[in-house]
Amino acid sequence: MRTLDPTERMLRACRGEPVDRPPVWLMRQAGRYLPEYRAVRAGMSFLEMCRDVDKAVEVSLQPIRLVGSEAVVFFCDIFVPVLGMGVDLDFAPGPVIAEPIRRREQVEALRNPDPREAVPYVFEILGRLRKALAPEQIPLIGFAGAPFTLATYLVEGQGDPTRRFAVLRALMDDAPGVVDALLDRLARMTVDYLNAQIEAGAQVVQLFDTWAGVLDEALYERFVEPANRAIVAGVDRTRAPFILYTNDAPHLLDFMLDSGADVLSVGASVDLAEAARKAAGRAALQGNLDPTELALPRERIFERVREMARAAAPARGHILNLGHGCLPETPVEGVRAFTDAARALGASS
């Protein structure tokens, strides 16, 4: 097969069409592990960085030239679109909600503005990136946070290091209608936000459901699945394939398959071979190297990439990525070894 350009390779892998080899990028690839990122970020808050178009574009592009990633995911945070809903929040360093949402009247007070007006800098960043990437045919990835993951912060008031989400779980039991209303409002916002990203130049979009894996199958089916399926159905997948990421949730794989997403991005705890067997012709897979393995010797990273490629082969397609985002302590040489190993798959085929 002829060598594909990076955009062809990514789009074809997402849609289950033949490729010369799997494409490769990394979640949280523009981040603190890069000295160049830290230099650009110096003296700025995270939210200021998200709003600074020039700097956001610069750090989004860094992984292309510094570590050999084959796609760009624009620099932002899953909570940025929530700012337009009228939520008073700050980053310290994660999202902190001034008035946690726990009553129906608070849900009903949430605005549903046009994202282009609420967070215009997001779409300027995407437009600038698409133009910068066009000469080398590098694909541009947009993203959003899934309703349940956003709700964990909105209801709890901040991140929960225990991952128990006691307040949200109590609300699910005591006032399920409030949770349904919040998730529905967030789902409608997310559809508008992702479609606006596609219009601005995103060629693939990913929904991050980082915390849904803490739920059992019954709670996931009752609360999470309807919102995620509504988002998949509402996003214009004819223009941009849809990736659903659920962190460390092997017990939820069947629900992920039923979502209708083109690609399932799976956490490191998922058996990739088993996931590929289940996905078969229904979906492509993305993942799923444990981020800590980027500290392994270069030869071992190459071996792990070959193992993942073999394991994922029965799926409709495969995108090499991590099972979670790059850690701050990730060695840069480990990321380079990972992307080099992906390209070596093509050389050996």
N, C-alpha and C positions, 0 to 999 in steps of 0.2 A: 504493500500500500504506500502511496506517496506520503511524504511528510506534510502534516497539516500545520497551518498556522495556529497560534494559541487560541484564538477565538473559535475557529472551526473545531478544534479539539475539544474545547470546553462544552460548546453547545451540542456537539454530536454525542459526547459522553453523557450529558444530562438527558438526552432524548433517546438513548439506547441505540444509537447508530454506530457503525464500525469506526474505530479510531486506530491511529498508528501506535499509540500507547496512552496510558492514563494521563490526564492533565494533573497539575499539582499547584496547590496554594495552601496557606495555613491560616486558621482562625487566629485572630489577634496578632497578625503578622507585623503590623506597624505598632510597635510598643516598646516597653521599657527595656527589653533585652538588647535593643539597638542603641549604641552610644549616639548615633546621629539623631535618633528620635529624642533622646534626652536633651541634646543640645538645642533642638528646635523648641522643645517644650519648656525650657528653663525659664522660670519666673512667671509662668502662666498657670492659671487654674485649668482643670480639665474642661470645664464648660466654656471658658474663654477660647481654648484650643479648638473646640468643636465649632465655634462661631467664626473663627478666623479663617477665611476662605483660603488665603495664600498658604498659611501654615498647614491647614488640613490637607490641601492638595499635595504639598511637599512631602508630608509624612506618609500619605497614602501611596506615593510613588516609590518611596525608599526601598521596599522589599523587592522591587523589580531589579534594580541595579545592584543592591547590596547582597541579597541572598538568592536571587534567581527564581523568585516566585513567578508563576505563569498567569496570574490573574491579580487584579487589584480590587480589594474591598475598601470602599471609601471610609475615611476616618470619621467616626461619629460614635454615639452611644445610643443604646436602645431606648433611653428615657428622653431623648431630645424631642420627639413628637408629642410627648405627654405635656411638655411645657405649653403647647398651644391649647391644651384642654382646660387651662386655668388652674393647674395644680402648682402649689407653692413648694418648690423643692430646691435642694442644694446638693452638692457633691462633697462628702467629707470622709473618705474620698469617694465612697459609693453613694447612691441616692439616699437622701434623707428627706422625708415628707413632713412638712410643717403640721398638717392636719390629716392624719391617716383617714382613709375612706372606709367607714364601717356602717353607714346608714343610707337608706334609699335616697333621701333627699340630697345627700352628697353626690351620689351617682347621677341623679337627675340634673344636678347643677353643672356637671362636666360639659364643656363645650365640644362641638365637633366642627372645628373650622377647616377651611381649605388649607391643607398643609403648605401649599406654595406661598400662602400669605402668612401663616403662623411661623414657619421656619424656613424662610426663603434661601438662607445660606446653604442649606442642605442641597438644594437643586442647582445652585451656582457651583458648588463643589463638584457635583456629578457632571454637569455640563463641561466644566473645565477639564476634568479628568478624561472624559470621553474623547475630547479633542486631542489631548496629550497622548493618549494611548493608541489612537487610530493609525499612525504611521507604522507601528510594529504589530498591529492587530492583536493587542492584549485585551482580553475581556474585562469588563467592569461589572463588579458584583454589588448590588444593593442589599439592604437588610433591614429587619425590624425585629423588635422583641415580641414574643408571643403573649397573648392576653394573660395566661396564667402566671407566667414569669413576671410580667409587669405588675399583676395584682398582688404578688407576694410582697413587693415593696410598698405598693400603695396602701395595702391593708395593715401590714405590720408596722409601717412607718420608716423602716430601713431594712437593710439586709439582715438575715438571721443566720449567724455562723453555725448554729446547731442544726439548721435545715429542718426544723420541726414545724415551723410556721404555725404556731399554736393559735394565734388570733384568727388567722384565715381559716384554719380547720374548724375552729369553734363557730365561725360565721357560716361555714358550709353546712354545719349541723343545725344551728339555731335559726339562721335566716338565709336559706339557700336561694331565695328569690333575689336577694340583694347581690349575692355573688353572681348569679346568672345575668342580672342587669349590668353589672360592672364588666363582666367578660364580653357581653354582647356589645356594649359601648366601645370597649377597647378593640374588638374585632372589626367593627365598622371603621374606626379610625385607622386601623392597620391596613385595611384594603385600600382606602384612599391614599394613604402614605406610600404604600408599595407601588400602586399604579402611577402615582406622580413621579416616583423614582424611575420607573420604566420610561415614562415620557421624557424625563430629563437625560436619559442615556444609559441606565442600568440594563445590562444584557442578560443577567441572571439575578434572581433575588433569593435570599435565605431568611427563614423565620427561625429565630433562636428561642427555643423553649428550654431554657437551662434548668429549671427547677421542677418541671412536670414529672420527672422520674422519681420524685419522693412519694408520689401517690400510688396507691394500688390500682389494679385494673378497674375496679368498680367506680372509684372516685374519678379516675381519668375519663372513663366513658361517660359518666354523668355530667361532669363540669367542663372538661378540657376539650374533648373530641369535637363537640358541636362548634365551638368557636374556631378551632383550627381548620376544620373542614369548610366552614363558611369563608375563611380567608383564602384557602386554596381555590375554592370555587369562584371567588370574587376577583382574584388577581388575573390580569391578562397574560395567561401562560402561553398564548400564541406568539407573544413578543418576547417573553423572557421565561425560561424554565424556572421551576420553583423547587427549592431545597428546604426540607424540614429537618431541623436539628433538634434532637432531644438528648440531653446529656445522660449517659449511664442509665439506660432504661431498657435492658433486654426484655423485661416483662411486658413492655408496651409496643414491641415491634409490630405485632399484628394490627394494632390501632394506627400506627404510623403508616403502614401499607394501605389501610383503608382511607386515609386522608385524601388520597388522590395526588399527592406530591410527586413530582417527576423524579426527585432524588431524596433518599433518606440519609442524613448525616448522623452517624452513630457514635456513641461514646466508646471509650477505650475498654470498658467492661463487657461490651457486646462481642460475642463470638462472630467474627466477620464471615467465616465460612457458613455458619448456620444462618446468619442474616442473608447471605447471598442465595442460599438454597431457598429460603422463604420468598425473597424478592423475585428471583428468577426473571421472568419477562415482565413483571409488573412495575418495577422501579429500578433505577440505578442506585448505587451506594456511594457514600463519601466517608472517608476516614481510613483507619481510626487509630493511628499511632498514639500511644500514651505520651504526652508532652515531656515527661521525665526521661523518655528514651532518647531524646535529642542530645543527652549528655553521654550517650554511649560512644564507643570508638567508631570512626567513619565506616570501617568494614562491616561492623555489626549493624549500623543503620542501613547500609546497602542490602544486607541480608534480610532485615526486617521488611524493607520495602518490597523485595521480591516475594517474601512470604505473604504479605498483604495482597499483592497483585494476584497471586495464585488463589488465595482464599476467596477473593471477591469475584473471580472469573465467572461463576454461574449467574451473577446478577446481570441485569440488563445493560449496565455500564458501571464504570468505577472512576472516581475522582480521588486522588491521593490527598490526604489531609490528616489532621490530628483528631484525637478523640475529644479534645478540648482546646482552649486557646494556648498560645505560647506563654510560658511562665516568665516572670521578670528575670529569673536567674538562668534562663535558657542560653546556652553558648551559641554564639553566632555561627561558629564553624559547624555545629550540629545541624542548624537550619540549612546551611549550604550543602551539607552532605545529603540531607533529605531531598532537596530539589535536584541535586546532581544524580542521586539514585533513581529518581523518576525518569530523568532523561536517558539514563543508562538502559532502562527497560526497552526504549526504542532502538537503541544501538544493538541490543542483543537479539531483537526479534527477527 
